[in-house]
């Protein structure tokens, strides 16, 4: 393994670190090795650990699109002895979070046992999260675990051996359908068995030296069966048909999706391998499947009961269960694996102690196709798979938030498509909008921290220049989904779909202004000429920031602090006082001039308005009288986006639909009032019209052309 050629290499960071910061008592670093980019950490002349840079071994790209560099030390037992965060470029989430907090969390990985992480698939520890830095923390965690395991394997630390990735790839012979009896399957290793008697279990607990456990031995005679557990890989056709029967095997294949496998676990004796935890929590907490560095815990939705074993000479069992191994576990049926059994013993009212026993399994050669030619595995492919696994894990963890956001987007889309009906009742629509903006502020903003920013666009531009990759953008699913929704909305409705409905800071401005109006705070309407001349400010701010980003993205991100989003939304005002004062000042002005920041200063709004010029439709209805002589909509537009001549400026419109409420108002719109009076005088009768369209003489009907 060659040393990284990039400037941010291990050798460049070691002068900034004291050896004692990584290993107590250490006094020097040795030279970086040529084969593996690690450096010995010396105490006297003895090597006590090895220093490595996570970005030398795994991808550490954060939300900013740049690597997060962490130097860690690993000892001969594959335990991290010290960790230092040396460089990152994560201002989008870290500005305002004290650096000491990030350092403290990163250094907290000292003591992490990488042998256990290799056994549990990286889930042998608890993950601490800092609000506003979720993605960054998960990247650091992933890089330390995966990078550390790679170093341990490369150096043979802690008994971890290198992964043999260049050997021949084996495959299961799915065409083999021979039926065997229980005795044959048990004899050739198709069925594996773990048998423990009560005496063995008691002896194992005694060996731990835990007096509390020793004083509570299992009831029964030492020779009594504690558990007799059998396992077989029944997704292999020949084994499955032999043990399940043709009909049940067909049901199994219908249940399994592509890439999924299944094991049959059979048990009898005093101890249940299922327990009762799955009844309460849906997870089988007494067993887990382990293969290499990965582990699989089974949930109730991955389990099916079996009535009986189809093999005629099979013994009877009290527990017969089939467990599905999901495709994302990357389980390889041709490689050895083990089923780990957790034996627990109560040592108090609620406290328990545990022992584990392994039931190993290796699919016999007779079920495998002949050895294929060696395949060279591309290291980059494995790294890409690991990056994909990280963002997929994040998406899976945020399933609920993704669903809620999806529902919000569907509701908003329906509102826009059926805006005539949505705005028919002014009071109902008013409270609908208040409710929607509240969801945007509290859920999208303060709960999910999914506020979009102009920094996203600068990161995208930087990625396009240096080599585009989806990985960094997929790390935050709610932001990713919103950007796709915004891109689609720009074609239909312009920037207003986001600025007017989905922007948490925009929602905060509007809601606080509503409160101010309720408290009789005077509202200021800027003269039209001044209002029109202030509009370009946000475009100029965006262009300046975008230009700076071509020179230095970190510098551009620093100046992007003109966005108060991180202060008010992501960090919830928990920040240094100058940032808080700036955000409160903007909100304070917004109490008198509604959405002041959105209208004149927001670079994100300016950035969205530029491509919004390509929108394909004009959805907002207007009368010929709008603007001349009627100025009702122009006077009541919350953001003064309607020209005195009646035209709506799509660059400034936030699609609040207030003008559509006025379009149907029987008390404010002169056109509607005039038509109602005319109808009252003539006593006209409403005619039948197509569904969803107002009648010809209805005040809301589209104006008829006059020849």
C-alpha positions as CSV (number, residue, x, y, z in Angstrom):
1,X,0.0,0.0,0.0
2,X,1.6,3.2,-1.1
3,X,1.7,6.4,0.9
4,X,-0.9,9.0,-0.2
5,X,0.4,11.5,-2.6
6,X,-1.9,14.3,-1.5
7,X,-0.6,17.2,0.6
8,X,-2.8,16.3,3.6
9,X,-0.8,13.1,4.4
10,X,0.1,11.5,7.7
11,X,3.6,12.9,7.4
12,X,2.2,16.5,7.1
13,X,0.1,16.2,10.3
14,X,2.5,14.4,12.6
15,X,4.6,17.6,13.4
16,X,1.4,19.1,14.7
17,X,0.8,16.3,17.2
18,X,2.5,15.3,20.4
19,X,3.1,11.6,20.6
20,X,1.9,11.6,24.2
21,X,-1.5,12.9,22.9
22,X,-1.9,9.5,21.2
23,X,-0.2,7.2,23.6
24,X,0.5,8.3,27.3
25,X,4.2,8.4,27.9
26,X,5.2,8.2,24.2
27,X,8.0,10.5,23.2
28,X,8.5,10.3,19.4
29,X,7.2,9.2,16.0
30,X,9.2,6.9,13.7
31,X,9.3,7.3,9.9
32,X,6.2,6.6,7.9
33,X,6.4,3.1,6.4
34,X,6.6,2.6,2.6
35,X,4.2,-0.3,2.4
36,X,1.5,0.8,4.7
37,X,1.0,4.6,5.5
38,X,1.4,4.2,9.2
39,X,4.1,5.6,11.6
40,X,5.4,3.8,14.7
41,X,4.8,5.6,18.0
42,X,7.9,5.2,20.2
43,X,8.4,5.1,23.9
44,X,12.1,5.2,24.3
45,X,13.1,3.0,21.3
46,X,10.2,0.6,21.7
47,X,7.2,0.7,19.3
48,X,4.0,0.9,21.5
49,X,1.5,1.7,18.8
50,X,1.0,2.8,15.2
51,X,-0.3,6.2,14.0
52,X,-2.5,6.4,10.9
53,X,-4.6,9.0,9.0
54,X,-8.1,7.9,8.4
55,X,-8.3,9.5,5.0
56,X,-5.3,7.4,3.8
57,X,-7.4,4.2,4.2
58,X,-11.1,5.1,3.7
59,X,-13.2,7.9,2.2
60,X,-13.8,10.6,4.7
61,X,-15.6,13.2,2.6
62,X,-18.0,15.2,4.7
63,X,-20.9,17.4,3.8
64,X,-18.7,20.1,2.5
65,X,-17.4,17.7,-0.1
66,X,-13.9,17.8,1.4
67,X,-12.1,15.1,3.6
68,X,-12.3,15.1,7.4
69,X,-8.8,14.3,8.5
70,X,-8.4,12.4,11.8
71,X,-5.1,10.9,13.1
72,X,-5.5,7.9,15.4
73,X,-3.2,5.4,17.1
74,X,-3.7,1.7,17.3
75,X,-1.8,-0.7,19.6
76,X,-0.9,-4.4,19.2
77,X,-4.3,-5.5,20.6
78,X,-6.2,-3.5,17.9
79,X,-7.4,-0.9,20.4
80,X,-7.4,2.8,19.6
81,X,-5.1,4.5,22.2
82,X,-5.7,8.0,21.1
83,X,-7.5,10.1,18.4
84,X,-6.9,13.7,17.1
85,X,-9.2,15.7,14.8
86,X,-6.5,17.5,12.7
87,X,-8.4,19.1,9.8
88,X,-11.9,19.5,8.4
89,X,-13.9,21.9,6.2
90,X,-17.4,21.5,7.6
91,X,-18.6,25.1,8.2
92,X,-22.1,24.3,6.9
93,X,-22.7,22.3,10.1
94,X,-19.9,23.2,12.4
95,X,-19.8,27.0,12.4
96,X,-21.1,27.9,15.8
97,X,-20.4,24.5,17.4
98,X,-17.4,25.0,19.7
99,X,-14.4,23.3,18.3
100,X,-13.7,22.0,21.8
101,X,-16.9,20.0,21.6
102,X,-15.9,18.4,18.3
103,X,-12.4,17.6,19.7
104,X,-13.9,16.1,22.8
105,X,-16.2,13.8,20.9
106,X,-13.5,12.7,18.5
107,X,-11.0,12.0,21.3
108,X,-13.6,10.0,23.0
109,X,-12.9,7.2,20.5
110,X,-9.8,6.3,22.5
111,X,-10.3,2.9,23.9
112,X,-12.4,1.6,21.0
113,X,-11.8,-2.1,20.6
114,X,-11.5,-2.8,16.8
115,X,-11.6,-6.5,17.3
116,X,-15.1,-6.2,18.6
117,X,-16.0,-3.8,15.8
118,X,-14.8,-6.3,13.3
119,X,-16.9,-9.0,14.9
120,X,-20.0,-6.9,15.1
121,X,-19.8,-5.1,11.8
122,X,-18.9,-1.8,13.3
123,X,-21.9,-1.8,15.7
124,X,-20.0,-2.6,18.9
125,X,-20.2,0.9,20.3
126,X,-22.6,3.7,21.0
127,X,-22.6,6.6,18.6
128,X,-22.8,10.1,20.1
129,X,-24.4,12.8,17.9
130,X,-24.0,16.6,18.1
131,X,-27.1,18.5,17.0
132,X,-26.3,20.2,13.7
133,X,-23.4,17.9,12.9
134,X,-25.0,14.5,12.5
135,X,-23.5,13.8,9.1
136,X,-20.0,14.9,10.2
137,X,-20.0,12.7,13.2
138,X,-21.2,9.7,11.3
139,X,-18.4,10.2,8.7
140,X,-15.8,10.5,11.5
141,X,-17.2,7.4,13.2
142,X,-17.3,5.4,10.0
143,X,-13.8,6.4,9.0
144,X,-12.3,5.5,12.4
145,X,-14.0,2.1,12.5
146,X,-13.4,1.1,8.9
147,X,-9.9,2.7,8.7
148,X,-8.9,1.2,12.0
149,X,-9.9,-2.3,11.0
150,X,-8.0,-1.9,7.7
151,X,-4.9,-0.9,9.6
152,X,-5.3,-3.8,12.1
153,X,-5.7,-6.3,9.3
154,X,-2.8,-4.8,7.3
155,X,-0.5,-5.1,10.3
156,X,-1.9,-8.3,11.8
157,X,-2.9,-6.5,15.1
158,X,-5.2,-8.1,17.6
159,X,-5.3,-11.4,15.7
160,X,-7.1,-9.8,12.7
161,X,-5.8,-11.2,9.5
162,X,-5.8,-9.5,6.1
163,X,-9.0,-10.1,4.0
164,X,-8.2,-12.3,1.0
165,X,-9.9,-10.4,-1.8
166,X,-8.0,-11.7,-4.7
167,X,-9.0,-15.4,-4.4
168,X,-11.5,-17.2,-6.6
169,X,-15.1,-16.3,-6.1
170,X,-17.3,-19.2,-5.3
171,X,-21.0,-19.6,-6.2
172,X,-23.8,-21.8,-4.9
173,X,-25.0,-24.5,-7.4
174,X,-28.6,-23.5,-7.6
175,X,-29.4,-26.3,-10.0
176,X,-28.6,-29.0,-7.5
177,X,-31.9,-30.4,-6.2
178,X,-31.0,-33.8,-4.6
179,X,-33.1,-34.7,-1.6
180,X,-31.3,-36.1,1.5
181,X,-32.4,-37.5,4.8
182,X,-31.5,-35.9,8.2
183,X,-28.7,-38.4,8.9
184,X,-26.9,-37.6,5.7
185,X,-27.3,-33.8,6.1
186,X,-26.0,-34.0,9.7
187,X,-23.1,-36.2,8.6
188,X,-21.8,-34.0,5.7
189,X,-22.1,-30.7,7.6
190,X,-25.2,-29.4,5.9
191,X,-26.8,-29.2,9.4
192,X,-24.5,-28.0,12.2
193,X,-25.2,-28.5,15.9
194,X,-24.5,-26.8,19.2
195,X,-25.3,-28.8,22.3
196,X,-24.9,-27.5,25.9
197,X,-25.8,-29.2,29.1
198,X,-26.6,-27.4,32.3
199,X,-23.3,-28.5,33.8
200,X,-21.3,-26.8,30.9
201,X,-23.3,-23.6,31.3
202,X,-22.8,-23.4,35.0
203,X,-19.0,-24.1,34.6
204,X,-18.8,-21.3,32.0
205,X,-20.4,-18.8,34.4
206,X,-18.1,-20.0,37.2
207,X,-15.1,-19.3,34.9
208,X,-16.1,-15.7,34.7
209,X,-15.5,-15.2,38.4
210,X,-18.8,-13.3,38.7
211,X,-20.0,-14.3,42.1
212,X,-23.5,-13.0,41.5
213,X,-23.9,-15.3,38.5
214,X,-22.2,-18.3,40.2
215,X,-24.8,-18.0,43.1
216,X,-27.7,-18.4,40.6
217,X,-26.9,-21.8,38.8
218,X,-29.3,-23.2,36.3
219,X,-31.9,-25.5,37.8
220,X,-31.6,-29.2,37.0
221,X,-29.1,-32.0,36.8
222,X,-25.7,-31.3,35.2
223,X,-26.4,-33.7,32.4
224,X,-29.8,-32.2,31.6
225,X,-29.9,-30.5,28.2
226,X,-29.6,-26.7,28.4
227,X,-30.0,-26.2,24.7
228,X,-29.7,-28.4,21.6
229,X,-29.5,-26.0,18.7
230,X,-29.2,-27.0,15.0
231,X,-28.8,-24.7,12.0
232,X,-28.9,-25.1,8.2
233,X,-28.7,-22.7,5.2
234,X,-32.1,-23.5,3.7
235,X,-31.9,-21.0,0.8
236,X,-29.6,-23.6,-0.8
237,X,-32.1,-25.6,-2.9
238,X,-31.0,-29.1,-2.0
239,X,-30.8,-28.4,1.8
240,X,-34.1,-26.4,1.7
241,X,-36.1,-29.0,-0.1
242,X,-34.8,-31.8,2.1
243,X,-35.7,-30.1,5.3
244,X,-38.7,-28.0,4.4
245,X,-40.4,-30.0,1.6
246,X,-41.2,-28.9,-1.9
247,X,-44.2,-26.7,-0.9
248,X,-42.6,-24.9,2.0
249,X,-39.4,-24.4,0.0
250,X,-41.4,-22.7,-2.7
251,X,-43.0,-20.5,-0.1
252,X,-39.5,-19.6,1.1
253,X,-38.3,-18.6,-2.4
254,X,-41.4,-16.4,-2.8
255,X,-40.6,-14.7,0.5
256,X,-37.0,-14.0,-0.4
257,X,-36.0,-11.2,-2.6
258,X,-33.0,-11.1,-4.9
259,X,-29.8,-11.2,-2.9
260,X,-31.5,-12.6,0.3
261,X,-30.8,-15.9,2.0
262,X,-32.3,-17.8,4.9
263,X,-31.3,-20.1,7.7
264,X,-33.3,-22.7,9.6
265,X,-32.7,-22.7,13.3
266,X,-34.0,-25.6,15.4
267,X,-33.9,-25.8,19.2
268,X,-35.0,-27.9,22.2
269,X,-34.0,-27.9,25.9
270,X,-34.4,-25.7,28.9
271,X,-33.2,-22.5,27.1
272,X,-34.9,-20.8,24.2
273,X,-32.8,-19.3,21.4
274,X,-35.7,-16.9,20.7
275,X,-36.5,-15.7,24.2
276,X,-39.3,-13.3,24.6
277,X,-37.7,-10.0,23.7
278,X,-38.9,-10.1,20.2
279,X,-42.5,-10.0,21.5
280,X,-41.9,-6.7,23.2
281,X,-39.4,-5.1,20.9
282,X,-39.6,-7.0,17.7
283,X,-35.9,-8.1,17.8
284,X,-34.4,-11.5,18.6
285,X,-31.8,-10.5,21.1
286,X,-30.4,-13.9,21.9
287,X,-28.9,-14.7,18.5
288,X,-27.0,-12.9,15.8
289,X,-25.3,-14.1,12.6
290,X,-21.7,-13.0,12.2
291,X,-19.6,-13.3,9.0
292,X,-16.3,-11.5,8.8
293,X,-16.7,-7.9,9.9
294,X,-20.5,-7.9,9.5
295,X,-23.2,-9.0,11.8
296,X,-27.0,-9.5,11.4
297,X,-29.6,-9.2,14.1
298,X,-33.0,-10.6,13.2
299,X,-36.3,-8.8,13.6
300,X,-39.8,-10.3,13.8
301,X,-40.5,-9.3,10.2
302,X,-37.5,-11.5,9.2
303,X,-38.8,-14.6,10.9
304,X,-41.2,-17.3,10.0
305,X,-42.2,-20.4,12.1
306,X,-41.9,-23.9,10.6
307,X,-44.5,-26.5,11.6
308,X,-42.2,-29.5,11.3
309,X,-39.0,-30.7,9.6
310,X,-39.9,-32.6,6.4
311,X,-37.0,-35.1,6.6
312,X,-38.5,-38.3,7.9
313,X,-35.7,-39.3,10.3
314,X,-35.5,-35.8,11.9
315,X,-35.8,-35.5,15.7
316,X,-38.5,-33.4,17.2
317,X,-37.9,-29.8,18.3
318,X,-39.8,-27.3,20.4
319,X,-38.6,-24.3,18.4
320,X,-38.5,-24.3,14.5
321,X,-37.8,-21.0,12.9
322,X,-36.7,-19.6,9.6
323,X,-34.7,-16.3,9.6
324,X,-34.2,-14.2,6.5
325,X,-30.8,-12.6,5.9
326,X,-31.4,-9.3,4.1
327,X,-29.5,-8.4,0.9
328,X,-27.9,-5.3,2.4
329,X,-26.0,-7.5,4.9
330,X,-23.8,-8.5,1.9
331,X,-23.9,-12.1,3.2
332,X,-21.9,-14.6,1.2
333,X,-23.3,-18.1,1.5
334,X,-20.0,-19.6,0.2
335,X,-18.0,-18.2,3.1
336,X,-17.9,-19.4,6.7
337,X,-20.2,-17.8,9.2
338,X,-21.4,-18.4,12.7
339,X,-24.6,-18.0,14.7
340,X,-23.8,-16.5,18.1
341,X,-26.0,-17.5,21.0
342,X,-26.3,-15.2,23.9
343,X,-26.9,-17.0,27.2
344,X,-28.1,-14.6,29.9
345,X,-28.5,-15.1,33.7
346,X,-30.3,-12.7,36.0
347,X,-28.0,-11.4,38.8
348,X,-30.5,-9.0,40.3
349,X,-34.0,-7.6,40.1
350,X,-33.4,-6.2,36.6
351,X,-29.7,-6.7,36.0
352,X,-28.3,-9.6,33.9
353,X,-24.9,-11.0,32.9
354,X,-24.1,-12.7,29.6
355,X,-22.1,-15.4,28.0
356,X,-21.8,-16.2,24.2
357,X,-21.5,-19.5,22.4
358,X,-20.8,-19.9,18.7
359,X,-22.4,-22.3,16.2
360,X,-20.1,-22.3,13.2
361,X,-21.2,-23.1,9.7
362,X,-19.4,-23.8,6.4
363,X,-21.4,-24.8,3.3
364,X,-20.1,-28.2,2.1
365,X,-18.2,-28.2,-1.2
366,X,-20.9,-30.4,-2.9
367,X,-23.3,-27.4,-3.0
368,X,-20.7,-25.1,-4.7
369,X,-19.9,-24.7,-8.4
370,X,-16.4,-25.5,-9.5
371,X,-13.7,-22.9,-8.7
372,X,-13.7,-20.0,-11.1
373,X,-10.7,-18.2,-12.4
374,X,-9.2,-15.7,-9.9
375,X,-10.8,-12.2,-10.0
376,X,-8.9,-9.1,-9.2
377,X,-10.9,-7.0,-6.8
378,X,-10.7,-3.3,-7.3
379,X,-10.0,-1.6,-4.0
380,X,-11.9,1.5,-5.3
381,X,-15.0,-0.6,-5.8
382,X,-14.9,-1.8,-2.2
383,X,-14.5,1.8,-1.0
384,X,-17.4,2.9,-3.1
385,X,-19.5,0.2,-1.6
386,X,-18.6,1.3,1.9
387,X,-19.5,4.9,1.1
388,X,-22.8,3.7,-0.3
389,X,-23.4,1.6,2.8
390,X,-22.9,4.7,5.0
391,X,-25.4,6.9,3.2
392,X,-27.9,4.0,3.0
393,X,-27.5,3.5,6.7
394,X,-28.3,7.2,7.3
395,X,-31.4,7.1,5.0
396,X,-32.6,4.0,6.8
397,X,-32.1,5.6,10.2
398,X,-34.2,8.6,9.0
399,X,-37.1,6.7,7.4
400,X,-39.7,8.5,9.5
401,X,-38.4,11.9,8.7
402,X,-38.2,11.1,5.0
403,X,-41.9,9.9,5.0
404,X,-43.1,13.0,6.8
405,X,-41.2,15.2,4.3
406,X,-42.6,13.2,1.4
407,X,-46.2,13.8,2.7
408,X,-45.5,17.5,3.1
409,X,-44.3,17.7,-0.5
410,X,-47.3,15.8,-1.8
411,X,-49.7,18.1,0.2
412,X,-47.9,21.2,-1.2
413,X,-48.0,19.8,-4.8
414,X,-51.7,19.1,-4.5
415,X,-52.3,22.6,-3.1
416,X,-50.5,24.2,-6.1
417,X,-52.3,22.1,-8.7
418,X,-55.7,22.7,-7.1
419,X,-55.0,26.2,-5.9
420,X,-58.4,27.6,-7.0
421,X,-60.2,25.1,-4.7
422,X,-57.5,25.5,-1.9
423,X,-58.0,29.2,-1.7
424,X,-61.8,29.3,-2.0
425,X,-62.3,29.8,1.7
426,X,-60.0,32.5,3.0
427,X,-60.2,31.5,6.7
428,X,-59.5,27.8,6.1
429,X,-56.6,28.6,3.8
430,X,-55.2,31.1,6.3
431,X,-55.0,28.4,9.0
432,X,-53.8,25.8,6.5
433,X,-50.9,28.0,5.6
434,X,-50.1,28.8,9.3
435,X,-50.1,25.1,10.0
436,X,-47.9,24.3,7.1
437,X,-45.4,27.0,7.9
438,X,-45.3,25.7,11.5
439,X,-44.5,22.2,10.3
440,X,-41.8,23.7,8.1
441,X,-40.2,25.6,11.0
442,X,-40.5,23.0,13.7
443,X,-40.1,19.8,11.8
444,X,-37.9,20.6,8.7
445,X,-36.0,23.3,10.6
446,X,-35.6,22.9,14.3
447,X,-36.1,19.1,14.4
448,X,-34.5,17.8,11.2
449,X,-32.0,20.6,10.6
450,X,-32.8,20.4,6.9
451,X,-32.5,24.1,6.1
452,X,-31.2,24.6,2.5
453,X,-28.4,27.1,2.1
454,X,-26.4,28.8,-0.7
455,X,-23.5,26.8,0.7
456,X,-25.1,23.7,-0.8
457,X,-24.8,25.3,-4.2
458,X,-21.2,26.3,-3.7
459,X,-20.4,22.8,-2.6
460,X,-22.1,21.5,-5.7
461,X,-20.1,23.8,-7.9
462,X,-16.9,22.8,-6.2
463,X,-17.7,19.1,-6.6
464,X,-18.4,19.6,-10.3
465,X,-14.9,21.2,-10.7
466,X,-13.0,18.6,-8.8
467,X,-14.8,15.4,-9.7
468,X,-18.5,15.0,-9.0
469,X,-19.7,12.3,-6.6
470,X,-23.2,11.7,-5.2
471,X,-21.9,10.4,-1.9
472,X,-21.4,13.7,-0.1
473,X,-24.9,14.9,-1.1
474,X,-26.6,11.7,-0.2
475,X,-25.4,11.9,3.4
476,X,-28.3,14.2,4.3
477,X,-31.5,12.7,2.9
478,X,-33.9,15.5,3.7
479,X,-31.7,18.1,2.1
480,X,-31.1,15.9,-0.9
481,X,-34.9,15.3,-1.4
482,X,-35.7,19.0,-1.0
483,X,-33.2,20.0,-3.6
484,X,-34.7,17.5,-6.1
485,X,-38.2,18.9,-5.2
486,X,-37.0,22.4,-5.6
487,X,-35.5,21.6,-9.0
488,X,-38.8,20.2,-10.2
489,X,-40.8,23.1,-8.6
490,X,-38.6,25.7,-10.5
491,X,-40.0,24.4,-13.8
492,X,-43.7,24.7,-12.6
493,X,-43.9,27.5,-10.1
494,X,-40.6,29.3,-9.8
495,X,-38.7,29.9,-6.5
496,X,-41.9,30.5,-4.5
497,X,-42.5,26.8,-3.8
498,X,-39.4,26.7,-1.6
499,X,-39.1,30.3,-0.4
500,X,-42.7,30.7,0.4
501,X,-43.5,27.2,1.9
502,X,-40.4,25.0,2.7
503,X,-37.8,27.5,4.0
504,X,-37.7,27.3,7.8
505,X,-36.2,30.7,8.2
506,X,-38.8,32.2,5.8
507,X,-41.5,30.4,7.9
508,X,-40.0,31.9,11.1
509,X,-40.1,35.4,9.6
510,X,-43.7,35.1,8.4
511,X,-44.9,33.5,11.7
512,X,-43.2,36.2,13.8
513,X,-44.7,38.9,11.6
514,X,-48.2,37.4,12.1
515,X,-47.7,37.6,15.8
516,X,-46.5,41.2,15.5
517,X,-49.6,42.0,13.4
518,X,-51.8,40.4,16.1
519,X,-50.1,42.7,18.7
520,X,-50.8,45.7,16.5
521,X,-47.2,46.3,15.6
522,X,-47.2,48.9,12.8
523,X,-46.3,47.6,9.3
524,X,-44.1,49.6,7.0
525,X,-44.7,49.6,3.2
526,X,-41.6,50.7,1.3
527,X,-42.2,53.2,-1.6
528,X,-42.4,51.2,-4.8
529,X,-39.3,52.8,-6.3
530,X,-37.2,51.9,-3.2
531,X,-38.6,48.4,-3.0
532,X,-37.8,47.8,-6.7
533,X,-34.2,49.1,-6.3
534,X,-33.5,46.9,-3.2
535,X,-34.5,43.7,-5.1
536,X,-31.1,43.4,-6.9
537,X,-29.2,43.3,-3.6
538,X,-29.7,39.6,-3.1
539,X,-28.6,38.8,-6.6
540,X,-25.4,40.8,-6.2
541,X,-24.7,39.0,-2.8
542,X,-25.1,35.6,-4.5
543,X,-22.9,36.5,-7.4
544,X,-20.2,37.8,-5.1
545,X,-20.3,34.6,-2.9
546,X,-20.3,32.4,-6.0
547,X,-17.3,34.3,-7.4
548,X,-15.4,33.9,-4.1
549,X,-16.1,30.2,-4.1
550,X,-14.1,29.8,-7.3
551,X,-11.1,31.2,-5.4
552,X,-11.7,29.6,-2.0
553,X,-14.8,27.7,-0.9
554,X,-13.9,28.0,2.8
555,X,-13.7,31.8,2.4
556,X,-17.0,31.9,0.5
557,X,-18.6,29.8,3.3
558,X,-17.3,32.3,5.8
559,X,-18.9,35.2,4.0
560,X,-22.1,33.1,3.5
561,X,-22.7,33.9,7.2
562,X,-25.0,36.6,5.8
563,X,-27.4,33.8,5.9
564,X,-28.7,33.6,9.4
565,X,-30.0,30.0,8.8
566,X,-27.3,28.2,10.9
567,X,-27.8,30.5,13.8
568,X,-31.6,30.7,13.9
569,X,-32.5,27.2,12.6
570,X,-29.6,24.6,12.8
571,X,-28.2,25.9,16.1
572,X,-31.4,27.4,17.5
573,X,-29.7,30.6,18.6
574,X,-27.2,28.7,20.7
575,X,-24.2,30.6,19.3
576,X,-21.7,33.4,19.9
577,X,-23.6,36.7,20.6
578,X,-22.6,38.5,17.3
579,X,-24.3,35.9,15.2
580,X,-27.4,35.8,17.5
581,X,-27.7,39.6,17.4
582,X,-27.5,39.6,13.6
583,X,-30.2,37.0,13.3
584,X,-32.4,38.7,15.8
585,X,-31.9,42.1,14.0
586,X,-33.2,40.6,10.8
587,X,-36.1,39.1,12.5
588,X,-36.8,42.4,14.3
589,X,-36.9,44.3,11.0
590,X,-39.2,41.5,9.8
591,X,-41.7,42.4,12.4
592,X,-42.3,45.7,10.6
593,X,-41.5,44.7,7.0
594,X,-42.7,41.2,6.3
595,X,-40.0,38.9,5.1
596,X,-37.5,41.7,4.9
597,X,-34.5,39.3,4.6
598,X,-36.2,37.1,1.9
599,X,-37.0,40.1,-0.2
600,X,-33.7,42.0,-0.2
601,X,-30.8,40.0,1.2
602,X,-31.2,36.3,0.8
603,X,-28.5,34.9,-1.7
604,X,-30.3,31.6,-1.8
605,X,-33.5,33.3,-3.0
606,X,-31.5,35.1,-5.6
607,X,-29.8,31.9,-6.8
608,X,-33.2,30.1,-7.1
609,X,-34.8,33.1,-8.9
610,X,-32.3,32.9,-11.8
611,X,-33.1,29.4,-13.1
612,X,-36.8,30.0,-12.2
613,X,-37.0,32.2,-15.2
614,X,-37.4,29.0,-17.3
615,X,-40.7,28.0,-15.6
616,X,-43.2,26.7,-18.1
617,X,-46.5,27.9,-16.6
618,X,-48.3,30.9,-15.1
619,X,-50.7,29.5,-12.5
620,X,-51.8,32.7,-10.8
621,X,-55.1,34.0,-12.1
622,X,-55.6,37.6,-12.9
623,X,-58.4,39.9,-14.1
624,X,-58.0,42.5,-16.8
625,X,-58.8,45.1,-14.1
626,X,-55.8,44.0,-12.0
627,X,-53.5,47.0,-11.8
628,X,-55.8,49.3,-13.7
629,X,-57.7,50.5,-11.9
630,X,-57.7,47.9,-9.1
631,X,-54.7,47.8,-6.7
632,X,-56.0,45.5,-4.0
633,X,-53.7,42.6,-4.7
634,X,-50.7,44.9,-5.1
635,X,-51.4,46.7,-1.8
636,X,-51.9,43.5,0.1
637,X,-49.1,41.4,-1.4
638,X,-47.0,40.5,1.7
639,X,-43.7,40.8,-0.3
640,X,-44.7,43.7,-2.7
641,X,-44.1,41.4,-5.7
642,X,-46.9,42.9,-7.7
643,X,-46.2,45.9,-9.9
644,X,-48.5,48.9,-9.8
645,X,-49.5,48.0,-13.4
646,X,-50.8,44.6,-12.1
647,X,-48.1,42.2,-13.3
648,X,-46.7,39.7,-10.7
649,X,-42.9,39.6,-10.7
650,X,-42.1,35.8,-10.6
651,X,-38.6,36.5,-9.4
652,X,-39.9,38.1,-6.2
653,X,-43.2,36.1,-5.7
654,X,-43.1,33.6,-2.9
655,X,-46.3,31.9,-4.1
656,X,-48.2,32.5,-0.8
657,X,-51.4,32.5,-2.9
658,X,-52.9,35.5,-1.0
659,X,-53.7,37.1,-4.4
660,X,-55.7,34.0,-5.3
661,X,-57.7,34.3,-2.1
662,X,-58.4,37.9,-3.1
663,X,-59.2,36.8,-6.6
664,X,-62.3,35.0,-5.1
665,X,-63.1,37.4,-2.3
666,X,-66.6,38.7,-2.3
667,X,-65.7,41.5,0.0
668,X,-62.4,42.8,-1.4
669,X,-62.2,42.1,-5.1
670,X,-64.0,44.9,-7.1
671,X,-64.5,42.6,-10.1
672,X,-66.2,39.9,-8.0
673,X,-68.3,42.5,-6.1
674,X,-69.3,44.1,-9.4
675,X,-70.3,40.8,-10.9
676,X,-72.2,39.8,-7.8
677,X,-74.2,43.0,-7.9
678,X,-74.9,42.5,-11.6
679,X,-76.1,39.0,-11.0
680,X,-78.3,40.1,-8.1
681,X,-79.9,42.7,-10.4
682,X,-80.5,40.3,-13.3
683,X,-81.5,37.4,-11.0
684,X,-79.4,35.1,-13.2
685,X,-79.5,31.4,-12.6
686,X,-76.3,29.4,-12.4
687,X,-75.8,27.0,-15.3
688,X,-74.3,23.6,-15.1
689,X,-70.6,23.6,-15.9
690,X,-67.8,21.0,-16.1
691,X,-66.5,19.7,-12.8
692,X,-63.9,22.0,-11.3
693,X,-64.8,25.0,-13.5
694,X,-66.9,28.0,-12.4
695,X,-70.0,28.8,-14.5
696,X,-69.7,31.5,-17.2
697,X,-71.5,34.1,-15.1
698,X,-69.6,33.2,-11.8
699,X,-67.4,36.1,-10.5
700,X,-64.5,33.7,-10.5
701,X,-64.8,32.6,-14.1
702,X,-62.0,33.4,-16.5
703,X,-62.8,36.7,-18.4
704,X,-64.3,36.1,-21.8
705,X,-62.6,37.5,-24.8
706,X,-64.6,40.3,-26.6
707,X,-64.5,40.3,-30.4
